[in-house]
Amino acid sequence: MTAPGDDQGLEKRSFERYEQYLNPGMAQLVKFMGFESVEVRSEGCYVYTSDGQRFLDCFGGPGVFSMGHSPPAIIERVRAQLEQMPMSSHLLLNPVTAELAERLAQVTPGDLQYTFFCNSGAEAVEGALKAARAHTGRPGFVSTIGGFHGKTFGALSASGRDVYRDPFQPLVPGFTHVPYGDAEALADAVTDETAAVILEPIQGEGGVIIPPEGYLSRAREVCHEAGALLIADEIQTGLARTGRMWGCDWDGVVPDIMTVGKAMGGGVMPLGAFIARPAVWDIFEENPYVHTSTFGGNPLACAAGLAALDEIERLDLCTAAAERGAQLADGLRDIAGRHQAMIADVRGRGLIVGVAFTDPDIAGLVIAALSGHHVIAAYGLNNPGVVRFEPPLIISAEQVDEVVAAFAEALAHTAAMLDM
């Protein structure tokens, strides 16, 4: 481990390596946003850099570090599994994988029961789309404008922003995109050729867009009437983030398939999954190897998943997210009221909160100003005019106050710079 002060050239060498061997554009963007330091350690709600700075992480992966950075209980569980059996033979049955599948069946809505494990949310979406086509025998999908489901070909085809789609056209055929939150547009788009509708309970990358009450319920009805499946993308909203265990719990909806990722690995291991009702789990009936993942469901990741579920229950993170989320949103709204020329809206549910700016350029300047006050935040990939706050669910009331104070100072600095 590199300790602060041990290597004054670490930042320079890391930046040069990103430029030469990884992603030059990302290196320049991060530099513009004020994040020039190199992260070397993380704990709780904080990330520490090689030059000794401490940043309060309100980006969180996004949504990966719900239990905090380097959570001791999860690391302990993973370390024990590492010493016993980190990877599976893939031929014999593994008890850790089986136990996590059972636990997920117990905590997911309704009769969701069968789980396929993978390594990321995008992989989970790919599997869910394949399962829907296999079950229904239909080619079509309906998704939403501004939706985000990943960047592999199938997941990207479902996602709804052209800046990420256009360089890779033609994508997977059969996808129709409708305005998010418009139940009638969705109903008009679903036909007898639709295999599934895929929706986020809240659009995260789309700018923390919360649909009208009853939207998911209406989507459930439309799918049932047309013989199509409903896929709930809970990769960012699931596992207590919104103040309830799942985002679709707010509408009391049971999807046919649910995709999960990000926080499921406890911020320690990559872990994704799609989970389905028994009636639609026929993809594996004739061939149990029709869809596989080399590292999916490995014991190390599943141990982290079990520990993450334990921590959600032990710490009552649903209540924590609801209480701290209300505190954060109220604090941001109070400040926004003094800067109406810059801020159009503050919205959220639990600890996924978005601040919509009147100009995306202002959002970028505020993110950079926040970094100067040692707070990490980021804009939505599908909506750069919205700054998202998704801190760990273990964030304290005092730390929320720290974030709000930093936001007030960042806004004041930006307003003075722009003479607004």
BELPEQUI-V70127 format. One record per backbone hydrogen bond with DSSP energy under -1.0 kcal/mol. NH is the residue of the N-H (numbers start at 1). CO is the residue of the C=O. E is the energy in kcal/mol with one decimal. If there is no record, write none. Layout:
# BELPEQUI-V70127
nh->{NH NH}
co->{CO CO}
e->{E E}
This chain:
# BELPEQUI-V70127
nh->{5 6 10 13 14 15 16 17 18 19 20 21 22 23 27 28 29 30 31 32 33 34 35 36 40 41 43 44 46 47 48 49 50 52 55 56 57 58 64 65 68 69 75 76 77 78 79 80 81 82 83 84 85 98 99 100 101 102 103 104 105 106 107 108 112 113 114 116 118 124 125 126 127 128 129 130 131 132 133 134 135 136 137 140 141 142 143 145 146 147 156 157 158 159 160 164 166 168 169 176 178 182 183 186 187 188 189 190 194 195 196 197 198 199 203 207 208 209 215 218 219 220 221 222 223 224 225 226 228 229 231 232 233 234 234 238 239 240 243 249 250 251 253 256 257 258 259 260 264 265 266 268 269 272 273 274 275 276 277 280 281 285 290 298 300 302 303 304 305 306 307 308 309 310 311 312 313 314 315 317 320 321 322 323 324 325 326 327 328 329 330 331 332 333 334 335 336 337 338 339 342 343 344 345 347 349 351 353 354 355 356 357 358 363 364 365 366 367 368 369 370 371 372 373 374 375 376 378 380 380 382 386 387 388 389 390 393 395 400 401 402 403 404 405 406 407 408 409 410 411 412 413 414 415 416 417 418 420}
co->{50 3 7 9 10 11 12 13 14 15 16 17 18 18 23 24 25 26 27 28 29 31 30 34 48 48 46 69 43 55 41 53 38 49 47 374 45 376 60 60 65 44 71 72 73 74 75 76 77 78 79 80 81 94 95 96 97 98 99 100 101 102 103 104 109 276 276 274 272 120 121 122 123 124 125 126 127 128 129 130 131 132 133 193 174 196 176 178 160 144 152 153 154 155 147 161 162 165 166 141 143 179 181 182 183 184 185 186 191 140 140 229 142 231 209 204 204 203 212 214 215 216 217 218 219 220 221 222 223 195 197 257 199 232 259 234 245 245 240 246 247 248 248 230 230 275 232 273 261 262 263 265 265 118 260 116 258 114 256 277 278 282 287 295 86 298 299 300 301 302 303 304 305 306 307 308 309 310 311 312 316 317 318 319 320 321 322 323 324 325 326 327 328 329 330 331 332 333 335 336 339 339 356 356 354 352 241 389 347 387 345 385 342 359 360 361 362 363 364 365 366 367 368 370 371 370 56 388 383 386 205 383 355 378 353 58 66 392 396 397 398 399 400 401 402 403 404 405 406 407 408 409 410 411 412 413 414 415}
e->{-1.3 -2.2 -1.5 -2.6 -2.5 -2.5 -2.3 -2.3 -2.3 -2.3 -2.2 -3.1 -1.2 -1.2 -2.1 -2.0 -2.3 -2.9 -1.9 -2.3 -2.1 -1.1 -2.2 -1.1 -2.7 -1.6 -2.4 -2.2 -2.4 -2.4 -3.5 -2.2 -2.3 -2.0 -3.0 -2.9 -2.9 -2.1 -2.3 -1.7 -1.7 -3.4 -2.5 -2.5 -1.6 -2.5 -2.9 -2.1 -1.8 -2.7 -1.8 -1.0 -3.2 -2.0 -2.2 -2.0 -2.0 -1.9 -2.4 -2.5 -1.9 -1.4 -1.4 -1.8 -1.8 -2.6 -2.1 -2.5 -2.8 -1.7 -2.3 -2.4 -2.3 -2.3 -2.6 -2.1 -2.6 -2.1 -2.2 -2.6 -2.2 -2.4 -2.5 -2.6 -2.8 -2.0 -3.0 -2.5 -2.0 -1.7 -3.5 -1.9 -1.3 -1.2 -3.0 -1.4 -3.2 -2.0 -1.4 -2.4 -2.2 -1.3 -1.0 -1.8 -2.3 -2.4 -1.3 -1.4 -1.6 -3.4 -1.1 -2.6 -2.3 -2.4 -2.2 -1.8 -1.2 -1.8 -2.0 -2.3 -2.3 -2.3 -2.0 -2.7 -2.3 -2.1 -2.6 -1.7 -2.1 -2.4 -3.4 -2.6 -3.2 -1.1 -1.9 -2.0 -1.4 -1.4 -1.5 -1.2 -1.4 -1.0 -2.1 -1.9 -1.9 -2.8 -2.3 -2.9 -2.0 -1.2 -2.3 -1.8 -1.7 -1.8 -2.4 -1.9 -2.7 -2.6 -1.9 -1.6 -1.4 -1.2 -1.9 -1.6 -1.7 -2.4 -2.2 -1.5 -2.1 -2.4 -2.2 -2.3 -2.1 -2.0 -2.3 -2.2 -1.7 -3.0 -2.5 -1.9 -2.0 -2.6 -2.0 -2.7 -2.7 -1.9 -1.9 -1.9 -2.5 -2.8 -2.4 -2.1 -2.5 -2.6 -2.1 -1.6 -2.6 -2.0 -1.6 -1.9 -1.5 -2.2 -2.9 -1.5 -2.5 -1.6 -2.2 -2.1 -3.5 -2.5 -2.8 -3.1 -2.8 -1.4 -1.9 -1.9 -2.4 -2.2 -2.0 -2.3 -2.7 -1.9 -1.2 -1.2 -1.7 -1.9 -2.7 -1.2 -1.1 -1.6 -1.6 -2.0 -2.5 -3.6 -3.0 -3.6 -1.6 -1.7 -2.1 -2.1 -1.7 -2.0 -2.6 -2.4 -2.1 -2.5 -2.3 -2.0 -2.6 -2.6 -2.2 -2.5 -2.3 -3.1 -2.2 -1.9 -2.2 -2.6}
